[in-house]
Amino acid sequence: MMEVRISSLSRHRGVRFLIYGFLGLTLEVIYTGLASLLRGDWSMHGFTFLVMLPIYGLAVFLEPIHHKIKFQPWWIRGFIYLTLIWGIEYLSGWILSLILGSCPWVYRDPLNINGWITLRMAPEWFLAGLGFEIIHDSLET
């Protein structure tokens, strides 16, 4: 019988794409559930959109960038990831609006840009980028 090890399987870009995608979906449901709790919804209703799976999966393309910047201070790396994530989020919102006629997410706070990104999410995306490094490193071992 052939034994498949997770570490050898995770070396494939397609598998890592799915890992990042499903991890992103999971974290978004947890994040939105906690946000609903803070708004007083004790059911902690969390949600996401299936279209987010490939968007979160795009983190696989951050891997070569991680290799190039890993020796920079953490705060520089965090700002680089933040900028790239905002770029992906904005571009994804724009493309989905073209294809679907609207974007599944809409930011309505005063710091939003076209409803597709918001400057209010800077701390979350900054930390998500640094968290990505930990996940990426664990997939490489």
N, C-alpha and C positions, 0 to 999 in steps of 0.2 A: 504494500500500500504506500502511496506517495504522501509524504508529509509536507504540508505547506506552512511555512513559518510566517507569522505576521510581519516580522522585520523584513524578510525578503519580499513579501508581497507589497509592503508599503514603499518599496523602492520604485514602483511603477507610477509614473505621473498620473495616469488615469485613476488609480486607487487613491492617491493623495488628493486629487481633485475632489473625489467623493468624500473623503475623510473631512477635508476642510468644509465642503458643502454641508454635510450633515451636522458637523460640529457647530457651524454658523447658525443653522436652523435651530438647533437645540439651545444654544446660548441666547438667541433672539426670543424664543418662547419664555425662557427663564427671565430675561431682562424685562420683557413686556408684562409678564406676570407680576414681577416685583413692582413695576411702575403702577400697575392697577391696584396693588395692595396699598401703595403710598397714597393713591387717590381715594382710599377708603373702601375698595372692593375686596372684601374678605375672601372671595372666591379665587382671587389671584388669576383672573382670566388672562392667559398669555396667548399670543398668536404669532404667526408668521405667514409668509406667502410661499407657495411651492416654487415660484419663479426665483426666489432668493437662493435656492440650492446651487444653481450654476454661478450666480454672482459671488456667493461666498467661496465656491470652488475655485474662482479666479485667484485666490490666495496662492495657488500653486505657482503663479507667475511672479510672486514676490520672493520665491526661494533664491533665484540667482542674485537678486538685489541684496538679500540677507547675507549671502556669501561675500559680497563686495563691501558691505558696510559694517560687518560684525565687529570690527576693531574700533569703530567710532564710539564716543561716549553714548550712554543709553538715551540721553535726552535728544541728541542729534538723530539717532536711529528712530526714536519715537516720532519726531517731527517729520522725518522722511516718510514713515509709514502713514502717518496722519494725512499728509498731502496726497500720497498715492491712493489711499482708501477713499478720500473725498473725490479724487479724480474718477475712480472706478464707480463710486456711487452716483456722481453727477452724470457721467456718460451712460450708465445703466438706466438711470431715470429718464434721460433724454431719448435713448433708443426705445425703451418700453413705451414711452409716450407716443413715439412715432408709430410703433407697431400696433399697440393696443388702443391708442387714442387717449390713454391716461396712464399715469404711473401708479402702481399699487400702493406706494407710500407717498404721503404728502406732509411735509413739515409746514406748520402754520405759525410758528413762533416768529418774532420780529427779526431773528438772526438767520432766517432761511434764505436760500438762493434758488429761485424758481420752484421752490417746494421740494426740490430733489436732494438738497443737502442743507444742513444747518450748522452754523458755527457753534451752537450750544452742545453738539455732540463731540467736540474736540477732545475732552478728557477720555471719553469712552473709546474713541477710535485710536487715540494715542496709546492707551493701555492695550487695546486689542492687537495693535501692531507688535508691541513688545511680547504679548502673550503668544502671538503667532510664532515668534522665534523659539519659544520653549517647545511648542508643538512640533515645529519643523526639526529642531535638534533631536527630539525624541524619535521622530520618524527616520532619521538618518542613522540611528544606532542599530 
